[in-house]
Amino acid sequence: MSKTFDSLEEFRFQAGVTPFSLSWIPLLTCVLYFTLTRVFKFFFFNRKPLRSPLLLFFYNISLSFFSLILFICLGAVIFEKAQLFTPHELVCGSVIHQDGRLQFIYWLNYLFKYVELLDTFLLVARKKPVTFLHEYHHAATLVLCWIQQREYSTVQWVPIFLNLGVHVLMYYYFAMTALKREIGWKRYLTSIQIIQFIIDLFVCSYAYGVFILNGFDFDKCYGTELGAISGIVILFSYLALFIRFYMNTYKKKQVADKKES
């Protein structure tokens, strides 16, 4: 690890002090996000769709690259911690969360969720459908990342790490399709996302289980009840919605293809 990155060990996310940490910021952003999405749909209703493959390519490849950088940095810190701590301590130990490098990565990942909201407006500008799953996933993830930092959840590195890995592949896929290079990943990306949510729920449920069995002791599994419940509820909703999307998009298509053949 570089000296510059290691120097971040003293970084601390402080509610009300760290930029974008105030509660009204993500909440107001979500309200504006849902409102502006509908304003954009109305604005582009009678207009020609945006055709700018290079813009879409550079936007998506930039997101893929940034996700890769965070994925590598987070993976390096966790690998380092894995040499010193047990798997239980990695998801429950306060010493893990108190590493400023992790808190800095979490914060950057949270800030990046604001940038990713642009995905929706680019879809609208291109006259592409914007589903409930798409809007809900973007808004809920923004709020979830904010909550997990404020509630000191040690286990949050697991869903963040997996999500970054998925985003490396997903945004690379979008970058290639912007250049009309079909690489046939869409179905597999959805499958990977479903597997990601299953792993997330398993690990987060374990952490919350430890928290409950020890009488809601903050020191036994670092984090709060609000952080645990919000994480599990939102992750479960993702899993249900993505499974439904998979069944509606791919399974029904398979049945239709068989009937035609």
Residue pairs with C-beta under 8 A, 6 or more apart in sequence:
1 76
1 77
1 80
5 73
5 101
6 101
8 100
8 101
8 104
9 99
9 100
9 101
10 100
11 100
11 101
11 103
11 104
11 107
12 18
12 100
12 103
13 21
13 103
13 106
13 107
13 149
13 150
14 21
15 21
15 22
15 150
16 22
18 107
19 111
20 26
20 110
20 111
20 114
20 146
21 146
21 149
21 150
23 146
25 146
26 142
26 143
26 146
27 143
29 114
29 117
29 142
30 139
30 142
30 143
33 117
33 120
33 135
33 138
33 139
34 135
34 139
36 121
37 120
37 121
37 124
37 130
37 135
40 121
40 124
40 125
41 124
41 130
44 124
44 125
44 127
49 125
49 126
49 127
50 122
50 125
50 126
51 126
53 178
53 179
53 180
54 178
56 122
56 174
56 175
56 178
57 175
57 178
57 179
59 118
59 122
60 171
60 172
60 174
60 175
60 178
61 171
61 172
61 175
63 112
63 115
63 116
63 167
63 171
64 167
64 168
64 169
64 170
64 171
64 172
64 175
66 112
67 112
67 164
67 165
67 167
67 168
67 171
68 164
68 168
70 105
70 108
70 109
70 112
70 164
71 161
71 164
71 165
71 168
73 101
73 105
74 102
74 105
74 157
74 160
74 161
74 164
75 161
77 99
77 101
77 102
77 105
78 90
78 157
78 161
81 90
81 96
81 99
82 90
85 93
85 95
85 96
88 210
89 95
89 96
90 96
90 154
91 154
91 155
91 158
91 203
91 206
91 207
91 221
92 154
92 155
92 207
92 210
92 220
92 221
92 222
93 154
93 222
94 152
94 154
94 219
94 222
96 102
96 154
96 157
96 222
97 103
97 152
97 153
97 154
97 222
97 223
102 157
103 149
105 160
106 145
106 148
106 149
106 156
106 157
106 160
107 149
109 145
109 160
109 164
110 142
110 145
110 146
110 149
113 138
113 141
113 142
113 145
114 142
116 138
117 138
117 142
119 134
119 138
120 130
120 134
120 135
120 138
123 129
123 130
123 134
124 130
131 245
133 241
133 242
133 245
136 237
136 241
137 238
137 241
140 234
140 237
140 238
141 163
141 234
144 230
144 231
144 234
145 160
147 226
147 227
147 230
147 231
148 156
148 227
148 230
148 231
149 156
150 227
151 223
151 224
151 226
151 227
151 230
152 222
152 223
152 224
152 227
153 207
153 222
153 223
153 224
153 227
153 228
153 231
154 207
154 221
154 222
154 223
155 203
155 204
155 207
155 221
155 223
155 231
156 227
156 231
158 199
158 200
158 203
158 204
159 196
159 200
159 203
159 204
159 231
159 235
162 196
162 199
162 200
163 196
166 189
166 192
166 193
166 196
169 185
169 189
169 192
170 189
173 183
173 185
173 186
173 189
176 182
176 183
177 183
187 249
187 250
190 242
190 245
190 246
190 249
190 250
191 246
193 242
194 239
194 242
194 243
194 246
197 235
197 238
197 239
197 242
198 239
200 235
201 232
201 235
201 236
201 239
204 228
204 231
204 232
204 235
205 232
207 221
207 223
207 228
208 221
208 228
208 229
208 232
210 220
210 221
211 217
211 220
211 221
211 223
211 225
211 228
214 220
214 221
216 225
218 224
